[in-house]
Amino acid sequence: MEIAELGVVNDLDLVLLHQVFGEDRKELVAPKEVIPQEGDSGPVKICEPWCWPAGLNAAGRPRPDDVVTRFFRVLHLTMMPLQWVASATMSDGFPVDRVRADTPGVETVVHLNNAGSSLPPDVVVDTVIDHLRREASIGGYEARDEAGARIDAVYGSIARLINGRAEQVAIVENATRAWDMAVYGYPFQAGDRVLTGRTEYASNLIALRQLRDRHRLEIVLIEDDDAGQIDLDHLERELSAGAAMVALTHIATSGGLINPAAEVGRLCRAHGVFFVLDACQSIGQVPVDVEAIGCNVLTTTGRKFLRGPRGTGFLWVDGDALDRLTPPLLDLHAAEITDDGYRLVDGARRFENWERYFAGTLGLGAAVDYLLGLGIDATTGRTLALGRSLRAGLEAATGVTVHDKGVDKGAIVTFSMDGVPASEVKERLAAAGINTSVSSGLRARYDLGDRGLDLVIRASVHYYNTVEELEHFFGTIERIRNERS
Ligand SMILES: Cc1ncc(COP(=O)(O)O)c(C=O)c1O
């Protein structure tokens, strides 16, 4: 049997693999087993057909997810207790006690609604409140002037997080407005084709339809491939047929799917097509590098995996894109008034408003700095590991169906329970102190809707969640099922 080298799996996965297979690995040499290499670090070797050598994850690294997804299937076969698996998964050096101490909300609730809005750390809340107090005590304009350098620094922090430049960043109210400012600003011509995927966010689709009606555009839905991610072959065929724009949602709002953004970027560049990436669920969940992905525009929100304040978001626009886009709305912050006209200000700030939520901007900066301080690789490792545990536990539970699709999967898991409506599951979980949300097929019609899914429960983890919280969640799911059957 051929052994294929996959590359370095992160420490956390390695610990997990060693703990499970370390002792008796000889017995596990069968087509479906995972074999850790000798030693505590280095490449993991996988027996065919478990290897997936060609794959890269969203961050452009070899895909440990594939190893671990298959690995969890092995665990299911061997019926290992989830509790044991989960604690093995979490035995990395992540400072979970510290991040929980920084997050007072964890004392009140088991928050599995991070895809909605995550619990902010103290530093974010304090930063917002301090600025509001400063506005109240010295005046709003004066507080803004006083905080000028700190506000400017937020652009630099965002740029560091995504590997862009500060002048390419505009801070706006939310992800939708960020996306709108770019897409409504694109110089569409009648008959232009816009390619988009099945998991495109509903607000983006509404905007695209308005633009379709306005400019007589054609919106082309790119199909999923067999694994459920955007079909790159179909995309390439449609790009070859001609397109003005590709609009892709990186991580779906309604499930675990992480779309292969860098592959899409490579195809868009090869065909010279403008690429708008909705990174609303991915920023803060996984590393996102605008250079590596090769998008022209990236949009996101503050309140989700970034852990920033509500009412904040940002837009990143590359240098060439800046010249091609015309902000659909202008004011005296976005442009300067001249003798008989106006001149757009330099850089991406032409997409901003003059009157803004400065306390929120500072809070957003605090959230980005907090994340940079922890290190996005470390936070991603833990977040995705918790996501895998959550998904694996639900997949193993009787009477539960997990609806996630894709090759790479993240921290969001959508599922349903036989005979129990999603809203009831959500309420029962809430009564046990667990926050989740319900996703609707109407809003995700090309994703959930076309799969015949009406309402499903969405649970989403972040790095500050714990194995004990997942155990409480699984225990509650089991109780709901037992009481219903
Ligand atoms: C993928 C995706 N895009 C865009 C949005 C919209 O974000 P906002 O509410 O900040 O405008 C969401 C919100 O859930 C989302 O999940």
The ligand as an SDF file (V2000), in Angstrom:
LIG
                    3D

 16 16  0  0  0  0  0  0  0  0999 V2000
  -21.7420   35.3220    4.6910 C   0  0  0  0  0  0  0  0  0  0  0  0
  -22.3720   36.5900    5.1900 C   0  0  0  0  0  0  0  0  0  0  0  0
  -22.2770   37.7030    4.4580 N   0  0  0  0  0  0  0  0  0  0  0  0
  -22.8120   38.8660    4.8450 C   0  0  0  0  0  0  0  0  0  0  0  0
  -23.5020   38.9670    6.0300 C   0  0  0  0  0  0  0  0  0  0  0  0
  -24.1020   40.2840    6.4150 C   0  0  0  0  0  0  0  0  0  0  0  0
  -23.3750   40.8580    7.4660 O   0  0  0  0  0  0  0  0  0  0  0  0
  -23.8940   42.1940    8.1350 P   0  0  0  0  0  0  0  0  0  0  0  0
  -25.1290   41.8180    8.9080 O   0  0  0  0  0  0  0  0  0  0  0  0
  -22.7870   42.6630    8.9960 O   0  0  0  0  0  0  0  0  0  0  0  0
  -24.2200   43.1610    7.0540 O   0  0  0  0  0  0  0  0  0  0  0  0
  -23.6470   37.8270    6.8370 C   0  0  0  0  0  0  0  0  0  0  0  0
  -24.4020   37.8890    8.0820 C   0  0  0  0  0  0  0  0  0  0  0  0
  -24.7940   36.9150    8.6740 O   0  0  0  0  0  0  0  0  0  0  0  0
  -23.0470   36.6140    6.4070 C   0  0  0  0  0  0  0  0  0  0  0  0
  -23.1390   35.5050    7.1300 O   0  0  0  0  0  0  0  0  0  0  0  0
  1  2  1  0
  2  3  1  0
  2 15  2  0
  3  4  2  0
  4  5  1  0
  5  6  1  0
  5 12  2  0
  6  7  1  0
  7  8  1  0
  8  9  2  0
  8 10  1  0
  8 11  1  0
 12 13  1  0
 12 15  1  0
 13 14  2  0
 15 16  1  0
M  END
$$$$
